[in-house]
Amino acid sequence: MLSFSKILFTALIIVVVWQGFKLFNRGKQVSSNEQPKQTGREKKKQTKPIAHELEKCPHCGVYHAEGNAHRCDT
Ligand SMILES: [Zn+2]
């Protein structure tokens, strides 16, 4: 027959091992999460080429870059 103290002792060991395992797993997850995912800010915002002044064609209403040759298709 198991004595009460033995049961208590076994339960204590189980709890200690369980808690230790939980801490171990948590530490592993944190350390593995910290390593990657730090390169997100490497990408700088690509500055778009400054749009040239657009001129509206008086004939067809199409906006075209100033100075560029424009042919009215319609
Ligand atoms: Zn036009």
N, CA, C, O and the ligand as a Tripos MOL2 file, in Angstrom:
@<TRIPOS>MOLECULE
protein
  297   295    75     0     0
PROTEIN
NO_CHARGES

@<TRIPOS>ATOM
      1 N           0.8360   -1.2050    0.0000 N.3       1 MET1
      2 CA          0.0000    0.0000    0.0000 C.3       1 MET1
      3 C           0.8690    1.2530    0.0000 C.2       1 MET1
      4 O           1.8700    1.3300    0.7120 O.2       1 MET1
      5 N           0.4800    2.2070   -0.7900 N.am      2 LEU2
      6 CA          1.2130    3.4520   -0.8180 C.3       2 LEU2
      7 C           0.8260    4.2940    0.3840 C.2       2 LEU2
      8 O          -0.3520    4.4420    0.7110 O.2       2 LEU2
      9 N           1.8010    4.8200    1.0070 N.am      3 SER3
     10 CA          1.5080    5.7030    2.1250 C.3       3 SER3
     11 C           1.1810    7.0970    1.6090 C.2       3 SER3
     12 O           1.5090    7.4430    0.4740 O.2       3 SER3
     13 N           0.5550    7.8650    2.4250 N.am      4 PHE4
     14 CA          0.1370    9.2110    2.0240 C.3       4 PHE4
     15 C           1.3500   10.0690    1.6730 C.2       4 PHE4
     16 O           1.3170   10.8430    0.7160 O.2       4 PHE4
     17 N           2.4040    9.9290    2.4430 N.am      5 SER5
     18 CA          3.5850   10.7510    2.1880 C.3       5 SER5
     19 C           4.2080   10.3860    0.8490 C.2       5 SER5
     20 O           4.7340   11.2520    0.1500 O.2       5 SER5
     21 N           4.1510    9.1140    0.4910 N.am      6 LYS6
     22 CA          4.7210    8.7170   -0.8010 C.3       6 LYS6
     23 C           3.9090    9.3160   -1.9450 C.2       6 LYS6
     24 O           4.4700    9.8120   -2.9230 O.2       6 LYS6
     25 N           2.5980    9.2670   -1.8160 N.am      7 ILE7
     26 CA          1.7430    9.8490   -2.8530 C.3       7 ILE7
     27 C           2.0210   11.3460   -2.9740 C.2       7 ILE7
     28 O           2.1390   11.8890   -4.0730 O.2       7 ILE7
     29 N           2.1220   11.9890   -1.8230 N.am      8 LEU8
     30 CA          2.3840   13.4250   -1.8200 C.3       8 LEU8
     31 C           3.7310   13.7110   -2.4740 C.2       8 LEU8
     32 O           3.8680   14.6450   -3.2640 O.2       8 LEU8
     33 N           4.6980   12.9110   -2.1380 N.am      9 PHE9
     34 CA          6.0420   13.1080   -2.6810 C.3       9 PHE9
     35 C           6.0240   12.9230   -4.1960 C.2       9 PHE9
     36 O           6.6320   13.6970   -4.9350 O.2       9 PHE9
     37 N           5.3150   11.8810   -4.6500 N.am     10 THR10
     38 CA          5.2350   11.6360   -6.0940 C.3      10 THR10
     39 C           4.5460   12.7900   -6.8060 C.2      10 THR10
     40 O           4.9840   13.2360   -7.8670 O.2      10 THR10
     41 N           3.4610   13.2660   -6.2030 N.am     11 ALA11
     42 CA          2.7380   14.3850   -6.8010 C.3      11 ALA11
     43 C           3.6330   15.6110   -6.8750 C.2      11 ALA11
     44 O           3.6130   16.3490   -7.8600 O.2      11 ALA11
     45 N           4.4130   15.8200   -5.8340 N.am     12 LEU12
     46 CA          5.3030   16.9730   -5.8000 C.3      12 LEU12
     47 C           6.3210   16.8830   -6.9380 C.2      12 LEU12
     48 O           6.5900   17.8670   -7.6280 O.2      12 LEU12
     49 N           6.8750   15.6970   -7.1190 N.am     13 ILE13
     50 CA          7.8640   15.5250   -8.1890 C.3      13 ILE13
     51 C           7.2230   15.7840   -9.5460 C.2      13 ILE13
     52 O           7.8010   16.4400  -10.4120 O.2      13 ILE13
     53 N           6.0170   15.2540   -9.7080 N.am     14 ILE14
     54 CA          5.3280   15.4530  -10.9890 C.3      14 ILE14
     55 C           5.1190   16.9390  -11.2550 C.2      14 ILE14
     56 O           5.3510   17.4260  -12.3610 O.2      14 ILE14
     57 N           4.6750   17.6510  -10.2170 N.am     15 VAL15
     58 CA          4.4240   19.0860  -10.3970 C.3      15 VAL15
     59 C           5.7210   19.8120  -10.7320 C.2      15 VAL15
     60 O           5.7570   20.6680  -11.6160 O.2      15 VAL15
     61 N           6.7790   19.4610  -10.0180 N.am     16 VAL16
     62 CA          8.0550   20.1460  -10.2550 C.3      16 VAL16
     63 C           8.5410   19.8800  -11.6710 C.2      16 VAL16
     64 O           8.9840   20.7920  -12.3680 O.2      16 VAL16
     65 N           8.4550   18.6220  -12.0880 N.am     17 VAL17
     66 CA          8.9050   18.2810  -13.4410 C.3      17 VAL17
     67 C           8.0420   18.9880  -14.4770 C.2      17 VAL17
     68 O           8.5390   19.4910  -15.4850 O.2      17 VAL17
     69 N           6.7440   19.0150  -14.2100 N.am     18 TRP18
     70 CA          5.8040   19.6370  -15.1600 C.3      18 TRP18
     71 C           6.1020   21.1280  -15.2960 C.2      18 TRP18
     72 O           6.1690   21.6680  -16.4010 O.2      18 TRP18
     73 N           6.2790   21.7840  -14.1400 N.am     19 GLN19
     74 CA          6.5630   23.2190  -14.1870 C.3      19 GLN19
     75 C           7.8960   23.4820  -14.8820 C.2      19 GLN19
     76 O           8.0310   24.4120  -15.6770 O.2      19 GLN19
     77 N           8.8710   22.6410  -14.5590 N.am     20 GLY20
     78 CA         10.1690   22.8200  -15.2000 C.3      20 GLY20
     79 C          10.0690   22.6360  -16.7000 C.2      20 GLY20
     80 O          10.6940   23.3710  -17.4660 O.2      20 GLY20
     81 N           9.2880   21.6610  -17.1180 N.am     21 PHE21
     82 CA          9.1290   21.4130  -18.5450 C.3      21 PHE21
     83 C           8.4430   22.5890  -19.2240 C.2      21 PHE21
     84 O           8.8010   22.9760  -20.3360 O.2      21 PHE21
     85 N           7.4540   23.1480  -18.5440 N.am     22 LYS22
     86 CA          6.7540   24.2990  -19.1010 C.3      22 LYS22
     87 C           7.7120   25.4770  -19.2830 C.2      22 LYS22
     88 O           7.7310   26.1320  -20.3260 O.2      22 LYS22
     89 N           8.5080   25.7260  -18.2350 N.am     23 LEU23
     90 CA          9.4610   26.8280  -18.3250 C.3      23 LEU23
     91 C          10.4510   26.5690  -19.4500 C.2      23 LEU23
     92 O          10.8170   27.4750  -20.1980 O.2      23 LEU23
     93 N          10.8790   25.3020  -19.5570 N.am     24 PHE24
     94 CA         11.8630   24.9620  -20.5890 C.3      24 PHE24
     95 C          11.2790   25.2140  -21.9750 C.2      24 PHE24
     96 O          11.9380   25.7810  -22.8470 O.2      24 PHE24
     97 N          10.0520   24.7900  -22.1620 N.am     25 ASN25
     98 CA          9.4150   24.9900  -23.4680 C.3      25 ASN25
     99 C           9.2120   26.4650  -23.7780 C.2      25 ASN25
    100 O           9.4080   26.9070  -24.9100 O.2      25 ASN25
    101 N           8.8170   27.2180  -22.7600 N.am     26 ARG26
    102 CA          8.5830   28.6350  -22.9860 C.3      26 ARG26
    103 C           9.8760   29.3380  -23.3740 C.2      26 ARG26
    104 O           9.8950   30.1670  -24.2850 O.2      26 ARG26
    105 N          10.9590   28.9990  -22.6730 N.am     27 GLY27
    106 CA         12.2330   29.6180  -23.0000 C.3      27 GLY27
    107 C          12.6670   29.2750  -24.4070 C.2      27 GLY27
    108 O          13.2250   30.1140  -25.1140 O.2      27 GLY27
    109 N          12.4100   28.0370  -24.8170 N.am     28 LYS28
    110 CA         12.7830   27.6400  -26.1690 C.3      28 LYS28
    111 C          11.9930   28.4360  -27.1930 C.2      28 LYS28
    112 O          12.5450   28.8900  -28.1950 O.2      28 LYS28
    113 N          10.6910   28.6070  -26.9400 N.am     29 GLN29
    114 CA          9.8600   29.3370  -27.8930 C.3      29 GLN29
    115 C          10.2970   30.7890  -27.9960 C.2      29 GLN29
    116 O          10.3750   31.3380  -29.0950 O.2      29 GLN29
    117 N          10.5830   31.4130  -26.8670 N.am     30 VAL30
    118 CA         10.9680   32.8160  -26.8840 C.3      30 VAL30
    119 C          12.2680   32.9900  -27.6470 C.2      30 VAL30
    120 O          12.3970   33.8910  -28.4760 O.2      30 VAL30
    121 N          13.2300   32.1260  -27.3640 N.am     31 SER31
    122 CA         14.5200   32.2870  -28.0120 C.3      31 SER31
    123 C          14.4160   32.0420  -29.5100 C.2      31 SER31
    124 O          15.1210   32.6690  -30.3010 O.2      31 SER31
    125 N          13.5360   31.1310  -29.8930 N.am     32 SER32
    126 CA         13.4080   30.8530  -31.3250 C.3      32 SER32
    127 C          12.6120   31.9440  -32.0180 C.2      32 SER32
    128 O          12.7640   32.1680  -33.2190 O.2      32 SER32
    129 N          11.7650   32.6210  -31.2610 N.am     33 ASN33
    130 CA         11.0020   33.7030  -31.8740 C.3      33 ASN33
    131 C          11.8330   34.9690  -32.0120 C.2      33 ASN33
    132 O          11.5770   35.8000  -32.8830 O.2      33 ASN33
    133 N          12.8140   35.1050  -31.1610 N.am     34 GLU34
    134 CA         13.5850   36.3430  -31.1860 C.3      34 GLU34
    135 C          14.5570   36.3850  -32.3590 C.2      34 GLU34
    136 O          14.8850   37.4540  -32.8740 O.2      34 GLU34
    137 N          15.0090   35.2110  -32.7690 N.am     35 GLN35
    138 CA         16.0600   35.2160  -33.7870 C.3      35 GLN35
    139 C          15.5860   35.7250  -35.1490 C.2      35 GLN35
    140 O          16.1790   36.6580  -35.6920 O.2      35 GLN35
    141 N          14.5290   35.1320  -35.7100 N.am     36 PRO36
    142 CA         14.1250   35.6610  -37.0180 C.3      36 PRO36
    143 C          13.2020   36.8640  -36.8760 C.2      36 PRO36
    144 O          13.0310   37.3950  -35.7780 O.2      36 PRO36
    145 N          12.6370   37.2730  -37.9320 N.am     37 LYS37
    146 CA         11.6320   38.3300  -37.9370 C.3      37 LYS37
    147 C          12.1940   39.6640  -37.4560 C.2      37 LYS37
    148 O          11.4410   40.4880  -36.9370 O.2      37 LYS37
    149 N          13.4760   39.8960  -37.6090 N.am     38 GLN38
    150 CA         14.0370   41.2080  -37.2660 C.3      38 GLN38
    151 C          14.4980   41.9210  -38.5230 C.2      38 GLN38
    152 O          15.1430   42.9660  -38.4420 O.2      38 GLN38
    153 N          14.1770   41.3690  -39.6780 N.am     39 THR39
    154 CA         14.6350   41.9840  -40.9200 C.3      39 THR39
    155 C          13.5170   42.7610  -41.5980 C.2      39 THR39
    156 O          13.6500   43.1740  -42.7500 O.2      39 THR39
    157 N          12.4080   42.9590  -40.8760 N.am     40 GLY40
    158 CA         11.2660   43.6260  -41.5040 C.3      40 GLY40
    159 C          11.5360   45.0750  -41.8140 C.2      40 GLY40
    160 O          10.9730   45.6280  -42.7590 O.2      40 GLY40
    161 N          12.4050   45.7040  -41.0170 N.am     41 ARG41
    162 CA         12.6290   47.1380  -41.2260 C.3      41 ARG41
    163 C          13.7900   47.4100  -42.1670 C.2      41 ARG41
    164 O          14.1920   48.5570  -42.3670 O.2      41 ARG41
    165 N          14.3240   46.3380  -42.7440 N.am     42 GLU42
    166 CA         15.4340   46.5500  -43.6630 C.3      42 GLU42
    167 C          14.9650   47.2680  -44.9210 C.2      42 GLU42
    168 O          15.6660   48.1000  -45.4970 O.2      42 GLU42
    169 N          13.7470   46.9070  -45.3220 N.am     43 LYS43
    170 CA         13.2500   47.4810  -46.5710 C.3      43 LYS43
    171 C          12.9180   48.9580  -46.3550 C.2      43 LYS43
    172 O          12.0790   49.2970  -45.5220 O.2      43 LYS43
    173 N          13.5550   49.7940  -47.0800 N.am     44 LYS44
    174 CA         13.2000   51.2020  -47.0310 C.3      44 LYS44
    175 C          12.0950   51.4550  -48.0370 C.2      44 LYS44
    176 O          11.9580   50.7560  -49.0400 O.2      44 LYS44
    177 N          11.3290   52.4580  -47.7400 N.am     45 LYS45
    178 CA         10.2640   52.7970  -48.6730 C.3      45 LYS45
    179 C          10.8860   53.2400  -49.9890 C.2      45 LYS45
    180 O          11.6980   54.1630  -50.0450 O.2      45 LYS45
    181 N          10.4840   52.5660  -51.0120 N.am     46 GLN46
    182 CA         11.0320   52.9300  -52.3110 C.3      46 GLN46
    183 C          10.4210   54.2530  -52.7400 C.2      46 GLN46
    184 O           9.2110   54.3870  -52.9180 O.2      46 GLN46
    185 N          11.3020   55.2130  -52.8950 N.am     47 THR47
    186 CA         10.8020   56.5220  -53.3090 C.3      47 THR47
    187 C          10.4050   56.4460  -54.7680 C.2      47 THR47
    188 O          11.2150   56.1390  -55.6420 O.2      47 THR47
    189 N           9.1740   56.7270  -54.9980 N.am     48 LYS48
    190 CA          8.7030   56.6990  -56.3860 C.3      48 LYS48
    191 C           9.3460   57.8380  -57.1540 C.2      48 LYS48
    192 O           9.5510   58.9260  -56.6160 O.2      48 LYS48
    193 N           9.6580   57.5850  -58.3960 N.am     49 PRO49
    194 CA         10.1810   58.6750  -59.2310 C.3      49 PRO49
    195 C           9.1600   59.7930  -59.2750 C.2      49 PRO49
    196 O           7.9700   59.5720  -59.4950 O.2      49 PRO49
    197 N           9.6490   60.9720  -59.0640 N.am     50 ILE50
    198 CA          8.7390   62.1160  -58.9890 C.3      50 ILE50
    199 C           7.9710   62.2470  -60.3050 C.2      50 ILE50
    200 O           8.5530   62.3170  -61.3880 O.2      50 ILE50
    201 N           6.6990   62.2750  -60.1770 N.am     51 ALA51
    202 CA          5.8670   62.3570  -61.3760 C.3      51 ALA51
    203 C           6.0580   63.7030  -62.0430 C.2      51 ALA51
    204 O           6.0390   64.7560  -61.4050 O.2      51 ALA51
    205 N           6.2350   63.6300  -63.3070 N.am     52 HIS52
    206 CA          6.3650   64.8870  -64.0430 C.3      52 HIS52
    207 C           5.0240   65.6110  -64.0650 C.2      52 HIS52
    208 O           3.9620   65.0290  -63.8460 O.2      52 HIS52
    209 N           5.1220   66.8560  -64.3270 N.am     53 GLU53
    210 CA          3.8970   67.6290  -64.4770 C.3      53 GLU53
    211 C           3.0940   67.0450  -65.6330 C.2      53 GLU53
    212 O           3.6080   66.7850  -66.7220 O.2      53 GLU53
    213 N           1.8510   66.8580  -65.3540 N.am     54 LEU54
    214 CA          1.0070   66.2760  -66.3990 C.3      54 LEU54
    215 C           0.2180   67.3730  -67.0960 C.2      54 LEU54
    216 O          -0.2840   68.3180  -66.4880 O.2      54 LEU54
    217 N           0.1440   67.1980  -68.3540 N.am     55 GLU55
    218 CA         -0.6680   68.1200  -69.1500 C.3      55 GLU55
    219 C          -1.8870   67.3810  -69.6760 C.2      55 GLU55
    220 O          -1.8060   66.2290  -70.1010 O.2      55 GLU55
    221 N          -2.9680   68.0450  -69.6390 N.am     56 LYS56
    222 CA         -4.1690   67.4290  -70.1790 C.3      56 LYS56
    223 C          -4.3080   67.8310  -71.6410 C.2      56 LYS56
    224 O          -4.2920   69.0060  -72.0100 O.2      56 LYS56
    225 N          -4.4440   66.8070  -72.4340 N.am     57 CYS57
    226 CA         -4.5950   67.0740  -73.8590 C.3      57 CYS57
    227 C          -5.9510   67.7400  -74.1000 C.2      57 CYS57
    228 O          -6.9880   67.2070  -73.7050 O.2      57 CYS57
    229 N          -5.9400   68.8680  -74.7280 N.am     58 PRO58
    230 CA         -7.2060   69.5800  -74.9670 C.3      58 PRO58
    231 C          -8.1030   68.8410  -75.9430 C.2      58 PRO58
    232 O          -9.2990   69.1200  -76.0220 O.2      58 PRO58
    233 N          -7.5400   67.9090  -76.6800 N.am     59 HIS59
    234 CA         -8.3370   67.2430  -77.7140 C.3      59 HIS59
    235 C          -9.0100   65.9820  -77.1780 C.2      59 HIS59
    236 O         -10.2080   65.7780  -77.3690 O.2      59 HIS59
    237 N          -8.2100   65.1220  -76.4910 N.am     60 CYS60
    238 CA         -8.7950   63.8490  -76.0560 C.3      60 CYS60
    239 C          -8.9180   63.7620  -74.5360 C.2      60 CYS60
    240 O          -9.5250   62.8280  -74.0110 O.2      60 CYS60
    241 N          -8.3500   64.7200  -73.8450 N.am     61 GLY61
    242 CA         -8.5030   64.7240  -72.3930 C.3      61 GLY61
    243 C          -7.5570   63.8060  -71.6760 C.2      61 GLY61
    244 O          -7.6620   63.6520  -70.4590 O.2      61 GLY61
    245 N          -6.6300   63.1840  -72.3850 N.am     62 VAL62
    246 CA         -5.6810   62.2810  -71.7550 C.3      62 VAL62
    247 C          -4.5590   63.0870  -71.1200 C.2      62 VAL62
    248 O          -4.0410   64.0390  -71.7050 O.2      62 VAL62
    249 N          -4.2000   62.6840  -69.9140 N.am     63 TYR63
    250 CA         -3.0780   63.3500  -69.2600 C.3      63 TYR63
    251 C          -1.7860   62.7190  -69.7440 C.2      63 TYR63
    252 O          -1.6460   61.4960  -69.7640 O.2      63 TYR63
    253 N          -0.8690   63.5450  -70.1250 N.am     64 HIS64
    254 CA          0.4160   63.0250  -70.5950 C.3      64 HIS64
    255 C           1.5160   63.8920  -70.0190 C.2      64 HIS64
    256 O           1.3000   65.0410  -69.6350 O.2      64 HIS64
    257 N           2.7010   63.3070  -69.9690 N.am     65 ALA65
    258 CA          3.8190   64.0290  -69.3950 C.3      65 ALA65
    259 C           4.1210   65.2700  -70.2120 C.2      65 ALA65
    260 O           4.0450   65.2840  -71.4400 O.2      65 ALA65
    261 N           4.4580   66.2860  -69.4880 N.am     66 GLU66
    262 CA          4.7180   67.5510  -70.1500 C.3      66 GLU66
    263 C           5.9140   67.4120  -71.0760 C.2      66 GLU66
    264 O           6.9490   66.8730  -70.6830 O.2      66 GLU66
    265 N           5.7820   67.8760  -72.2500 N.am     67 GLY67
    266 CA          6.8770   67.8520  -73.1970 C.3      67 GLY67
    267 C           6.9280   66.5760  -74.0140 C.2      67 GLY67
    268 O           7.5210   66.5500  -75.0930 O.2      67 GLY67
    269 N           6.3010   65.5010  -73.5010 N.am     68 ASN68
    270 CA          6.3320   64.2610  -74.2730 C.3      68 ASN68
    271 C           5.4130   64.3750  -75.4810 C.2      68 ASN68
    272 O           4.3800   65.0450  -75.4780 O.2      68 ASN68
    273 N           5.8550   63.6860  -76.4930 N.am     69 ALA69
    274 CA          5.0140   63.6710  -77.6790 C.3      69 ALA69
    275 C           3.7310   62.8980  -77.3770 C.2      69 ALA69
    276 O           3.7640   61.8190  -76.7860 O.2      69 ALA69
    277 N           2.6810   63.4320  -77.7650 N.am     70 HIS70
    278 CA          1.3870   62.7630  -77.5000 C.3      70 HIS70
    279 C           0.5770   62.7450  -78.7820 C.2      70 HIS70
    280 O           0.4190   63.7510  -79.4730 O.2      70 HIS70
    281 N           0.0860   61.5840  -79.0570 N.am     71 ARG71
    282 CA         -0.7760   61.4870  -80.2400 C.3      71 ARG71
    283 C          -2.1860   61.1390  -79.7660 C.2      71 ARG71
    284 O          -2.3960   60.2820  -78.9070 O.2      71 ARG71
    285 N          -3.0910   61.8100  -80.3370 N.am     72 CYS72
    286 CA         -4.4820   61.4930  -80.0170 C.3      72 CYS72
    287 C          -4.8950   60.2630  -80.8130 C.2      72 CYS72
    288 O          -4.9020   60.2660  -82.0440 O.2      72 CYS72
    289 N          -5.2370   59.2200  -80.0810 N.am     73 ASP73
    290 CA         -5.6250   57.9860  -80.7770 C.3      73 ASP73
    291 C          -7.0710   58.0260  -81.1990 C.2      73 ASP73
    292 O          -7.4530   57.4400  -82.2120 O.2      73 ASP73
    293 N          -7.8450   58.6970  -80.4460 N.am     74 THR74
    294 CA         -9.2710   58.6810  -80.7800 C.3      74 THR74
    295 C          -9.6660   59.9770  -81.4680 C.2      74 THR74
    296 O         -10.8300   60.1550  -81.8280 O.2      74 THR74
    297 ZN         -4.7500   63.8720  -77.0600 Zn       75 ZN75
@<TRIPOS>BOND
     1     1     2 1
     2     2     3 1
     3     3     4 2
     4     3     5 am
     5     5     6 1
     6     6     7 1
     7     7     8 2
     8     7     9 am
     9     9    10 1
    10    10    11 1
    11    11    12 2
    12    11    13 am
    13    13    14 1
    14    14    15 1
    15    15    16 2
    16    15    17 am
    17    17    18 1
    18    18    19 1
    19    19    20 2
    20    19    21 am
    21    21    22 1
    22    22    23 1
    23    23    24 2
    24    23    25 am
    25    25    26 1
    26    26    27 1
    27    27    28 2
    28    27    29 am
    29    29    30 1
    30    30    31 1
    31    31    32 2
    32    31    33 am
    33    33    34 1
    34    34    35 1
    35    35    36 2
    36    35    37 am
    37    37    38 1
    38    38    39 1
    39    39    40 2
    40    39    41 am
    41    41    42 1
    42    42    43 1
    43    43    44 2
    44    43    45 am
    45    45    46 1
    46    46    47 1
    47    47    48 2
    48    47    49 am
    49    49    50 1
    50    50    51 1
    51    51    52 2
    52    51    53 am
    53    53    54 1
    54    54    55 1
    55    55    56 2
    56    55    57 am
    57    57    58 1
    58    58    59 1
    59    59    60 2
    60    59    61 am
    61    61    62 1
    62    62    63 1
    63    63    64 2
    64    63    65 am
    65    65    66 1
    66    66    67 1
    67    67    68 2
    68    67    69 am
    69    69    70 1
    70    70    71 1
    71    71    72 2
    72    71    73 am
    73    73    74 1
    74    74    75 1
    75    75    76 2
    76    75    77 am
    77    77    78 1
    78    78    79 1
    79    79    80 2
    80    79    81 am
    81    81    82 1
    82    82    83 1
    83    83    84 2
    84    83    85 am
    85    85    86 1
    86    86    87 1
    87    87    88 2
    88    87    89 am
    89    89    90 1
    90    90    91 1
    91    91    92 2
    92    91    93 am
    93    93    94 1
    94    94    95 1
    95    95    96 2
    96    95    97 am
    97    97    98 1
    98    98    99 1
    99    99   100 2
   100    99   101 am
   101   101   102 1
   102   102   103 1
   103   103   104 2
   104   103   105 am
   105   105   106 1
   106   106   107 1
   107   107   108 2
   108   107   109 am
   109   109   110 1
   110   110   111 1
   111   111   112 2
   112   111   113 am
   113   113   114 1
   114   114   115 1
   115   115   116 2
   116   115   117 am
   117   117   118 1
   118   118   119 1
   119   119   120 2
   120   119   121 am
   121   121   122 1
   122   122   123 1
   123   123   124 2
   124   123   125 am
   125   125   126 1
   126   126   127 1
   127   127   128 2
   128   127   129 am
   129   129   130 1
   130   130   131 1
   131   131   132 2
   132   131   133 am
   133   133   134 1
   134   134   135 1
   135   135   136 2
   136   135   137 am
   137   137   138 1
   138   138   139 1
   139   139   140 2
   140   139   141 am
   141   141   142 1
   142   142   143 1
   143   143   144 2
   144   143   145 am
   145   145   146 1
   146   146   147 1
   147   147   148 2
   148   147   149 am
   149   149   150 1
   150   150   151 1
   151   151   152 2
   152   151   153 am
   153   153   154 1
   154   154   155 1
   155   155   156 2
   156   155   157 am
   157   157   158 1
   158   158   159 1
   159   159   160 2
   160   159   161 am
   161   161   162 1
   162   162   163 1
   163   163   164 2
   164   163   165 am
   165   165   166 1
   166   166   167 1
   167   167   168 2
   168   167   169 am
   169   169   170 1
   170   170   171 1
   171   171   172 2
   172   171   173 am
   173   173   174 1
   174   174   175 1
   175   175   176 2
   176   175   177 am
   177   177   178 1
   178   178   179 1
   179   179   180 2
   180   179   181 am
   181   181   182 1
   182   182   183 1
   183   183   184 2
   184   183   185 am
   185   185   186 1
   186   186   187 1
   187   187   188 2
   188   187   189 am
   189   189   190 1
   190   190   191 1
   191   191   192 2
   192   191   193 am
   193   193   194 1
   194   194   195 1
   195   195   196 2
   196   195   197 am
   197   197   198 1
   198   198   199 1
   199   199   200 2
   200   199   201 am
   201   201   202 1
   202   202   203 1
   203   203   204 2
   204   203   205 am
   205   205   206 1
   206   206   207 1
   207   207   208 2
   208   207   209 am
   209   209   210 1
   210   210   211 1
   211   211   212 2
   212   211   213 am
   213   213   214 1
   214   214   215 1
   215   215   216 2
   216   215   217 am
   217   217   218 1
   218   218   219 1
   219   219   220 2
   220   219   221 am
   221   221   222 1
   222   222   223 1
   223   223   224 2
   224   223   225 am
   225   225   226 1
   226   226   227 1
   227   227   228 2
   228   227   229 am
   229   229   230 1
   230   230   231 1
   231   231   232 2
   232   231   233 am
   233   233   234 1
   234   234   235 1
   235   235   236 2
   236   235   237 am
   237   237   238 1
   238   238   239 1
   239   239   240 2
   240   239   241 am
   241   241   242 1
   242   242   243 1
   243   243   244 2
   244   243   245 am
   245   245   246 1
   246   246   247 1
   247   247   248 2
   248   247   249 am
   249   249   250 1
   250   250   251 1
   251   251   252 2
   252   251   253 am
   253   253   254 1
   254   254   255 1
   255   255   256 2
   256   255   257 am
   257   257   258 1
   258   258   259 1
   259   259   260 2
   260   259   261 am
   261   261   262 1
   262   262   263 1
   263   263   264 2
   264   263   265 am
   265   265   266 1
   266   266   267 1
   267   267   268 2
   268   267   269 am
   269   269   270 1
   270   270   271 1
   271   271   272 2
   272   271   273 am
   273   273   274 1
   274   274   275 1
   275   275   276 2
   276   275   277 am
   277   277   278 1
   278   278   279 1
   279   279   280 2
   280   279   281 am
   281   281   282 1
   282   282   283 1
   283   283   284 2
   284   283   285 am
   285   285   286 1
   286   286   287 1
   287   287   288 2
   288   287   289 am
   289   289   290 1
   290   290   291 1
   291   291   292 2
   292   291   293 am
   293   293   294 1
   294   294   295 1
   295   295   296 2
@<TRIPOS>SUBSTRUCTURE
     1 MET1         2 RESIDUE 1 A MET
     2 LEU2         6 RESIDUE 1 A LEU
     3 SER3        10 RESIDUE 1 A SER
     4 PHE4        14 RESIDUE 1 A PHE
     5 SER5        18 RESIDUE 1 A SER
     6 LYS6        22 RESIDUE 1 A LYS
     7 ILE7        26 RESIDUE 1 A ILE
     8 LEU8        30 RESIDUE 1 A LEU
     9 PHE9        34 RESIDUE 1 A PHE
    10 THR10       38 RESIDUE 1 A THR
    11 ALA11       42 RESIDUE 1 A ALA
    12 LEU12       46 RESIDUE 1 A LEU
    13 ILE13       50 RESIDUE 1 A ILE
    14 ILE14       54 RESIDUE 1 A ILE
    15 VAL15       58 RESIDUE 1 A VAL
    16 VAL16       62 RESIDUE 1 A VAL
    17 VAL17       66 RESIDUE 1 A VAL
    18 TRP18       70 RESIDUE 1 A TRP
    19 GLN19       74 RESIDUE 1 A GLN
    20 GLY20       78 RESIDUE 1 A GLY
    21 PHE21       82 RESIDUE 1 A PHE
    22 LYS22       86 RESIDUE 1 A LYS
    23 LEU23       90 RESIDUE 1 A LEU
    24 PHE24       94 RESIDUE 1 A PHE
    25 ASN25       98 RESIDUE 1 A ASN
    26 ARG26      102 RESIDUE 1 A ARG
    27 GLY27      106 RESIDUE 1 A GLY
    28 LYS28      110 RESIDUE 1 A LYS
    29 GLN29      114 RESIDUE 1 A GLN
    30 VAL30      118 RESIDUE 1 A VAL
    31 SER31      122 RESIDUE 1 A SER
    32 SER32      126 RESIDUE 1 A SER
    33 ASN33      130 RESIDUE 1 A ASN
    34 GLU34      134 RESIDUE 1 A GLU
    35 GLN35      138 RESIDUE 1 A GLN
    36 PRO36      142 RESIDUE 1 A PRO
    37 LYS37      146 RESIDUE 1 A LYS
    38 GLN38      150 RESIDUE 1 A GLN
    39 THR39      154 RESIDUE 1 A THR
    40 GLY40      158 RESIDUE 1 A GLY
    41 ARG41      162 RESIDUE 1 A ARG
    42 GLU42      166 RESIDUE 1 A GLU
    43 LYS43      170 RESIDUE 1 A LYS
    44 LYS44      174 RESIDUE 1 A LYS
    45 LYS45      178 RESIDUE 1 A LYS
    46 GLN46      182 RESIDUE 1 A GLN
    47 THR47      186 RESIDUE 1 A THR
    48 LYS48      190 RESIDUE 1 A LYS
    49 PRO49      194 RESIDUE 1 A PRO
    50 ILE50      198 RESIDUE 1 A ILE
    51 ALA51      202 RESIDUE 1 A ALA
    52 HIS52      206 RESIDUE 1 A HIS
    53 GLU53      210 RESIDUE 1 A GLU
    54 LEU54      214 RESIDUE 1 A LEU
    55 GLU55      218 RESIDUE 1 A GLU
    56 LYS56      222 RESIDUE 1 A LYS
    57 CYS57      226 RESIDUE 1 A CYS
    58 PRO58      230 RESIDUE 1 A PRO
    59 HIS59      234 RESIDUE 1 A HIS
    60 CYS60      238 RESIDUE 1 A CYS
    61 GLY61      242 RESIDUE 1 A GLY
    62 VAL62      246 RESIDUE 1 A VAL
    63 TYR63      250 RESIDUE 1 A TYR
    64 HIS64      254 RESIDUE 1 A HIS
    65 ALA65      258 RESIDUE 1 A ALA
    66 GLU66      262 RESIDUE 1 A GLU
    67 GLY67      266 RESIDUE 1 A GLY
    68 ASN68      270 RESIDUE 1 A ASN
    69 ALA69      274 RESIDUE 1 A ALA
    70 HIS70      278 RESIDUE 1 A HIS
    71 ARG71      282 RESIDUE 1 A ARG
    72 CYS72      286 RESIDUE 1 A CYS
    73 ASP73      290 RESIDUE 1 A ASP
    74 THR74      294 RESIDUE 1 A THR
    75 ZN75       297 GROUP 0 **** ****
